[in-house]
Amino acid sequence: MIASLNGILTFIGKSEIVLEVNGVGYFLNVSSKLIASLDEIGSKLTLFTDLQIKDDKIVMYGFASSKDQNIFKLLQTVQGVGPKAALSILSTLNVDQIILAITSGDKAMISRADGIGPKVAGRITTELVEKVINFNNNNISNNFIDKNLADKVQVKSHLNKDNDIHDLSVAVEDSISALVNLGYSRSEVFPVVMKIKNDNSLNTKKNFTVNEIIPIALKELSGRIE
Protein backbone atom coordinates (compact mmCIF):
# COMPACT_ATOMS: atom_id res chain seq x y z
CA MET A 1 0.00 0.00 0.00
CA ILE A 2 1.18 3.53 -0.81
CA ALA A 3 1.07 5.48 2.46
CA SER A 4 2.56 8.77 1.27
CA LEU A 5 4.02 10.53 -1.76
CA ASN A 6 6.68 13.21 -2.05
CA GLY A 7 6.98 14.96 -5.38
CA ILE A 8 6.28 17.97 -7.59
CA LEU A 9 2.81 19.47 -7.98
CA THR A 10 2.04 19.53 -11.71
CA PHE A 11 -1.74 20.04 -11.86
CA ILE A 12 -4.45 21.55 -9.65
CA GLY A 13 -8.12 20.91 -10.39
CA LYS A 14 -11.32 21.57 -8.48
CA SER A 15 -11.02 18.48 -6.28
CA GLU A 16 -8.00 16.70 -7.70
CA ILE A 17 -4.29 17.22 -8.25
CA VAL A 18 -1.42 15.49 -10.02
CA LEU A 19 1.74 14.86 -8.04
CA GLU A 20 4.78 13.81 -10.07
CA VAL A 21 7.11 11.40 -8.29
CA ASN A 22 10.24 10.21 -10.13
CA GLY A 23 8.67 10.88 -13.50
CA VAL A 24 5.33 9.26 -12.67
CA GLY A 25 2.24 11.45 -12.27
CA TYR A 26 -0.16 10.35 -9.52
CA PHE A 27 -3.76 11.55 -9.81
CA LEU A 28 -5.09 12.25 -6.31
CA ASN A 29 -8.58 13.15 -5.14
CA VAL A 30 -8.29 15.76 -2.37
CA SER A 31 -10.47 18.02 -0.26
CA SER A 32 -11.22 21.61 -1.20
CA LYS A 33 -9.46 22.68 2.00
CA LEU A 34 -6.26 21.05 0.77
CA ILE A 35 -6.70 22.65 -2.67
CA ALA A 36 -6.96 26.07 -1.02
CA SER A 37 -3.74 25.50 0.92
CA LEU A 38 -1.56 24.50 -2.05
CA ASP A 39 1.38 26.49 -3.37
CA GLU A 40 1.86 27.15 -7.07
CA ILE A 41 2.44 24.58 -9.80
CA GLY A 42 5.99 23.26 -9.68
CA SER A 43 6.25 23.37 -5.90
CA LYS A 44 7.34 20.38 -3.84
CA LEU A 45 4.61 18.60 -1.93
CA THR A 46 4.31 15.68 0.47
CA LEU A 47 0.93 14.04 0.99
CA PHE A 48 -0.40 11.11 2.98
CA THR A 49 -2.47 8.82 0.79
CA ASP A 50 -5.20 6.22 0.79
CA LEU A 51 -5.42 3.82 -2.16
CA GLN A 52 -8.77 2.14 -2.78
CA ILE A 53 -9.44 -0.60 -5.33
CA LYS A 54 -13.11 -1.23 -6.08
CA ASP A 55 -14.50 -3.21 -9.00
CA ASP A 56 -12.61 -1.94 -12.04
CA LYS A 57 -11.44 1.34 -10.47
CA ILE A 58 -8.28 2.28 -8.64
CA VAL A 59 -8.62 5.59 -6.81
CA MET A 60 -6.08 7.38 -4.66
CA TYR A 61 -6.88 10.09 -2.11
CA GLY A 62 -4.40 12.62 -0.76
CA PHE A 63 -4.19 14.34 2.64
CA ALA A 64 -2.07 17.07 4.16
CA SER A 65 -1.65 15.21 7.47
CA SER A 66 -1.92 11.74 8.95
CA LYS A 67 -4.85 12.82 11.12
CA ASP A 68 -6.76 13.90 7.99
CA GLN A 69 -5.92 10.53 6.49
CA ASN A 70 -7.09 8.67 9.59
CA ILE A 71 -10.35 10.58 10.08
CA PHE A 72 -11.11 9.90 6.39
CA LYS A 73 -10.82 6.18 7.12
CA LEU A 74 -12.73 6.43 10.40
CA LEU A 75 -15.69 8.21 8.80
CA GLN A 76 -16.03 5.37 6.32
CA THR A 77 -16.68 2.85 9.10
CA VAL A 78 -20.17 4.37 9.32
CA GLN A 79 -22.79 2.83 7.07
CA GLY A 80 -23.66 5.17 4.20
CA VAL A 81 -20.36 7.05 4.31
CA GLY A 82 -18.11 6.29 1.37
CA PRO A 83 -14.90 8.01 0.29
CA LYS A 84 -16.78 10.75 -1.58
CA ALA A 85 -18.86 11.61 1.51
CA ALA A 86 -15.84 11.45 3.82
CA LEU A 87 -13.90 13.78 1.52
CA SER A 88 -16.89 16.13 1.41
CA ILE A 89 -16.86 16.35 5.20
CA LEU A 90 -13.12 17.07 5.17
CA SER A 91 -13.76 19.79 2.58
CA THR A 92 -16.17 21.50 4.98
CA LEU A 93 -14.68 20.87 8.43
CA ASN A 94 -11.15 20.38 9.72
CA VAL A 95 -10.37 17.39 11.92
CA ASP A 96 -10.78 19.24 15.22
CA GLN A 97 -14.20 20.51 14.09
CA ILE A 98 -15.24 16.98 13.11
CA ILE A 99 -14.15 15.66 16.50
CA LEU A 100 -16.04 18.46 18.27
CA ALA A 101 -19.18 17.78 16.22
CA ILE A 102 -19.02 14.09 17.16
CA THR A 103 -18.34 14.71 20.85
CA SER A 104 -21.15 17.25 21.11
CA GLY A 105 -23.61 15.26 19.00
CA ASP A 106 -23.90 18.18 16.57
CA LYS A 107 -25.29 16.47 13.46
CA ALA A 108 -26.20 19.88 12.00
CA MET A 109 -22.50 20.72 11.85
CA ILE A 110 -21.74 17.49 9.97
CA SER A 111 -24.69 18.15 7.66
CA ARG A 112 -22.99 21.29 6.37
CA ALA A 113 -21.01 19.03 4.05
CA ASP A 114 -22.41 18.54 0.56
CA GLY A 115 -24.27 15.27 0.19
CA ILE A 116 -24.50 14.59 3.93
CA GLY A 117 -28.09 14.47 5.16
CA PRO A 118 -29.33 14.53 8.77
CA LYS A 119 -29.75 10.75 8.89
CA VAL A 120 -26.15 10.01 7.91
CA ALA A 121 -24.87 12.86 10.08
CA GLY A 122 -26.79 11.38 13.00
CA ARG A 123 -25.17 7.99 12.46
CA ILE A 124 -21.74 9.60 12.37
CA THR A 125 -22.21 11.47 15.66
CA THR A 126 -23.76 8.41 17.34
CA GLU A 127 -21.56 5.58 16.09
CA LEU A 128 -18.19 7.33 16.33
CA VAL A 129 -18.44 8.76 19.85
CA GLU A 130 -16.53 5.90 21.48
CA LYS A 131 -14.30 5.14 18.49
CA VAL A 132 -13.12 8.72 18.39
CA ILE A 133 -11.56 8.46 21.87
CA ASN A 134 -8.67 6.34 20.58
CA PHE A 135 -8.42 8.46 17.47
CA ASN A 136 -8.29 11.57 19.64
CA ASN A 137 -5.59 10.11 21.89
CA ASN A 138 -3.45 9.16 18.92
CA ASN A 139 -3.95 12.08 16.58
CA ILE A 140 -5.16 15.27 18.24
CA SER A 141 -3.29 17.27 20.85
CA ASN A 142 -6.44 18.76 22.34
CA ASN A 143 -6.62 17.67 25.96
CA PHE A 144 -9.86 19.53 26.64
CA ILE A 145 -11.84 17.68 23.98
CA ASP A 146 -10.17 14.37 24.86
CA LYS A 147 -10.90 14.69 28.58
CA ASN A 148 -14.52 15.64 28.13
CA LEU A 149 -15.19 13.07 25.44
CA ALA A 150 -13.99 10.33 27.76
CA ASP A 151 -16.12 11.81 30.54
CA LYS A 152 -19.17 11.94 28.29
CA VAL A 153 -18.83 8.28 27.33
CA GLN A 154 -18.30 7.32 30.97
CA VAL A 155 -21.42 9.19 32.03
CA LYS A 156 -23.40 7.56 29.24
CA SER A 157 -22.20 4.06 30.14
CA HIS A 158 -23.22 4.53 33.79
CA LEU A 159 -26.47 6.32 33.10
CA ASN A 160 -28.70 3.68 34.63
CA LYS A 161 -26.26 2.43 37.26
CA ASP A 162 -25.77 5.46 39.48
CA ASN A 163 -28.41 8.06 40.40
CA ASP A 164 -25.88 10.84 40.94
CA ILE A 165 -24.33 10.30 37.51
CA HIS A 166 -27.80 10.05 36.01
CA ASP A 167 -28.75 13.42 37.52
CA LEU A 168 -25.49 14.92 36.27
CA SER A 169 -26.05 13.64 32.76
CA VAL A 170 -29.60 14.98 32.68
CA ALA A 171 -28.50 18.41 33.95
CA VAL A 172 -25.72 18.64 31.38
CA GLU A 173 -27.88 17.49 28.47
CA ASP A 174 -30.83 19.69 29.49
CA SER A 175 -28.49 22.68 29.73
CA ILE A 176 -27.09 22.00 26.28
CA SER A 177 -30.61 21.64 24.83
CA ALA A 178 -31.76 24.89 26.46
CA LEU A 179 -28.81 26.82 25.08
CA VAL A 180 -29.32 25.32 21.61
CA ASN A 181 -32.94 26.52 21.78
CA LEU A 182 -31.56 30.01 22.38
CA GLY A 183 -29.83 29.89 19.01
CA TYR A 184 -26.38 28.49 19.78
CA SER A 185 -25.05 25.37 18.03
CA ARG A 186 -24.30 22.21 20.00
CA SER A 187 -20.66 22.55 19.02
CA GLU A 188 -20.50 26.03 20.60
CA VAL A 189 -22.38 25.00 23.71
CA PHE A 190 -20.87 21.59 24.47
CA PRO A 191 -17.33 22.68 25.49
CA VAL A 192 -18.73 25.56 27.56
CA VAL A 193 -21.12 23.35 29.56
CA MET A 194 -18.46 20.68 30.02
CA LYS A 195 -16.00 23.31 31.26
CA ILE A 196 -18.58 24.53 33.80
CA LYS A 197 -19.15 20.96 34.91
CA ASN A 198 -15.44 20.36 35.45
CA ASP A 199 -14.77 23.74 37.06
CA ASN A 200 -17.50 23.14 39.61
CA SER A 201 -16.81 19.44 40.20
CA LEU A 202 -20.37 18.54 39.23
CA ASN A 203 -19.73 14.86 39.71
CA THR A 204 -19.87 15.44 43.48
CA LYS A 205 -22.57 18.16 43.58
CA LYS A 206 -26.03 16.66 43.61
CA ASN A 207 -27.80 20.02 43.64
CA PHE A 208 -26.16 21.55 40.58
CA THR A 209 -29.07 22.29 38.26
CA VAL A 210 -29.87 23.66 34.82
CA ASN A 211 -30.84 26.98 36.43
CA GLU A 212 -27.31 27.27 37.81
CA ILE A 213 -25.56 26.20 34.61
CA ILE A 214 -27.41 28.44 32.12
CA PRO A 215 -26.41 31.90 33.51
CA ILE A 216 -22.74 30.88 33.74
CA ALA A 217 -22.82 29.44 30.23
CA LEU A 218 -24.49 32.53 28.77
CA LYS A 219 -21.88 34.75 30.37
CA GLU A 220 -19.12 32.60 28.92
CA LEU A 221 -20.72 32.53 25.46
CA SER A 222 -21.29 36.29 25.50
CA GLY A 223 -17.67 36.83 26.43
CA ARG A 224 -16.59 34.80 23.42
CA ILE A 225 -18.75 36.88 21.11
CA GLU A 226 -17.32 40.11 22.45
C-alpha positions in Angstrom: 0.0 0.0 0.0 1.2 3.5 -0.8 1.1 5.5 2.5 2.6 8.8 1.3 4.0 10.5 -1.8 6.7 13.2 -2.1 7.0 15.0 -5.4 6.3 18.0 -7.6 2.8 19.5 -8.0 2.0 19.5 -11.7 -1.7 20.0 -11.9 -4.5 21.5 -9.7 -8.1 20.9 -10.4 -11.3 21.6 -8.5 -11.0 18.5 -6.3 -8.0 16.7 -7.7 -4.3 17.2 -8.2 -1.4 15.5 -10.0 1.7 14.9 -8.0 4.8 13.8 -10.1 7.1 11.4 -8.3 10.2 10.2 -10.1 8.7 10.9 -13.5 5.3 9.3 -12.7 2.2 11.4 -12.3 -0.2 10.4 -9.5 -3.8 11.5 -9.8 -5.1 12.3 -6.3 -8.6 13.2 -5.1 -8.3 15.8 -2.4 -10.5 18.0 -0.3 -11.2 21.6 -1.2 -9.5 22.7 2.0 -6.3 21.0 0.8 -6.7 22.7 -2.7 -7.0 26.1 -1.0 -3.7 25.5 0.9 -1.6 24.5 -2.0 1.4 26.5 -3.4 1.9 27.1 -7.1 2.4 24.6 -9.8 6.0 23.3 -9.7 6.3 23.4 -5.9 7.3 20.4 -3.8 4.6 18.6 -1.9 4.3 15.7 0.5 0.9 14.0 1.0 -0.4 11.1 3.0 -2.5 8.8 0.8 -5.2 6.2 0.8 -5.4 3.8 -2.2 -8.8 2.1 -2.8 -9.4 -0.6 -5.3 -13.1 -1.2 -6.1 -14.5 -3.2 -9.0 -12.6 -1.9 -12.0 -11.4 1.3 -10.5 -8.3 2.3 -8.6 -8.6 5.6 -6.8 -6.1 7.4 -4.7 -6.9 10.1 -2.1 -4.4 12.6 -0.8 -4.2 14.3 2.6 -2.1 17.1 4.2 -1.6 15.2 7.5 -1.9 11.7 9.0 -4.9 12.8 11.1 -6.8 13.9 8.0 -5.9 10.5 6.5 -7.1 8.7 9.6 -10.4 10.6 10.1 -11.1 9.9 6.4 -10.8 6.2 7.1 -12.7 6.4 10.4 -15.7 8.2 8.8 -16.0 5.4 6.3 -16.7 2.9 9.1 -20.2 4.4 9.3 -22.8 2.8 7.1 -23.7 5.2 4.2 -20.4 7.0 4.3 -18.1 6.3 1.4 -14.9 8.0 0.3 -16.8 10.7 -1.6 -18.9 11.6 1.5 -15.8 11.4 3.8 -13.9 13.8 1.5 -16.9 16.1 1.4 -16.9 16.4 5.2 -13.1 17.1 5.2 -13.8 19.8 2.6 -16.2 21.5 5.0 -14.7 20.9 8.4 -11.2 20.4 9.7 -10.4 17.4 11.9 -10.8 19.2 15.2 -14.2 20.5 14.1 -15.2 17.0 13.1 -14.1 15.7 16.5 -16.0 18.5 18.3 -19.2 17.8 16.2 -19.0 14.1 17.2 -18.3 14.7 20.9 -21.1 17.2 21.1 -23.6 15.3 19.0 -23.9 18.2 16.6 -25.3 16.5 13.5 -26.2 19.9 12.0 -22.5 20.7 11.9 -21.7 17.5 10.0 -24.7 18.2 7.7 -23.0 21.3 6.4 -21.0 19.0 4.1 -22.4 18.5 0.6 -24.3 15.3 0.2 -24.5 14.6 3.9 -28.1 14.5 5.2 -29.3 14.5 8.8 -29.7 10.7 8.9 -26.2 10.0 7.9 -24.9 12.9 10.1 -26.8 11.4 13.0 -25.2 8.0 12.5 -21.7 9.6 12.4 -22.2 11.5 15.7 -23.8 8.4 17.3 -21.6 5.6 16.1 -18.2 7.3 16.3 -18.4 8.8 19.9 -16.5 5.9 21.5 -14.3 5.1 18.5 -13.1 8.7 18.4 -11.6 8.5 21.9 -8.7 6.3 20.6 -8.4 8.5 17.5 -8.3 11.6 19.6 -5.6 10.1 21.9 -3.4 9.2 18.9 -4.0 12.1 16.6 -5.2 15.3 18.2 -3.3 17.3 20.8 -6.4 18.8 22.3 -6.6 17.7 26.0 -9.9 19.5 26.6 -11.8 17.7 24.0 -10.2 14.4 24.9 -10.9 14.7 28.6 -14.5 15.6 28.1 -15.2 13.1 25.4 -14.0 10.3 27.8 -16.1 11.8 30.5 -19.2 11.9 28.3 -18.8 8.3 27.3 -18.3 7.3 31.0 -21.4 9.2 32.0 -23.4 7.6 29.2 -22.2 4.1 30.1 -23.2 4.5 33.8 -26.5 6.3 33.1 -28.7 3.7 34.6 -26.3 2.4 37.3 -25.8 5.5 39.5 -28.4 8.1 40.4 -25.9 10.8 40.9 -24.3 10.3 37.5 -27.8 10.0 36.0 -28.8 13.4 37.5 -25.5 14.9 36.3 -26.0 13.6 32.8 -29.6 15.0 32.7 -28.5 18.4 34.0 -25.7 18.6 31.4 -27.9 17.5 28.5 -30.8 19.7 29.5 -28.5 22.7 29.7 -27.1 22.0 26.3 -30.6 21.6 24.8 -31.8 24.9 26.5 -28.8 26.8 25.1 -29.3 25.3 21.6 -32.9 26.5 21.8 -31.6 30.0 22.4 -29.8 29.9 19.0 -26.4 28.5 19.8 -25.0 25.4 18.0 -24.3 22.2 20.0 -20.7 22.6 19.0 -20.5 26.0 20.6 -22.4 25.0 23.7 -20.9 21.6 24.5 -17.3 22.7 25.5 -18.7 25.6 27.6 -21.1 23.4 29.6 -18.5 20.7 30.0 -16.0 23.3 31.3 -18.6 24.5 33.8 -19.2 21.0 34.9 -15.4 20.4 35.5 -14.8 23.7 37.1 -17.5 23.1 39.6 -16.8 19.4 40.2 -20.4 18.5 39.2 -19.7 14.9 39.7 -19.9 15.4 43.5 -22.6 18.2 43.6 -26.0 16.7 43.6 -27.8 20.0 43.6 -26.2 21.5 40.6 -29.1 22.3 38.3 -29.9 23.7 34.8 -30.8 27.0 36.4 -27.3 27.3 37.8 -25.6 26.2 34.6 -27.4 28.4 32.1 -26.4 31.9 33.5 -22.7 30.9 33.7 -22.8 29.4 30.2 -24.5 32.5 28.8 -21.9 34.7 30.4 -19.1 32.6 28.9 -20.7 32.5 25.5 -21.3 36.3 25.5 -17.7 36.8 26.4 -16.6 34.8 23.4 -18.7 36.9 21.1 -17.3 40.1 22.4 
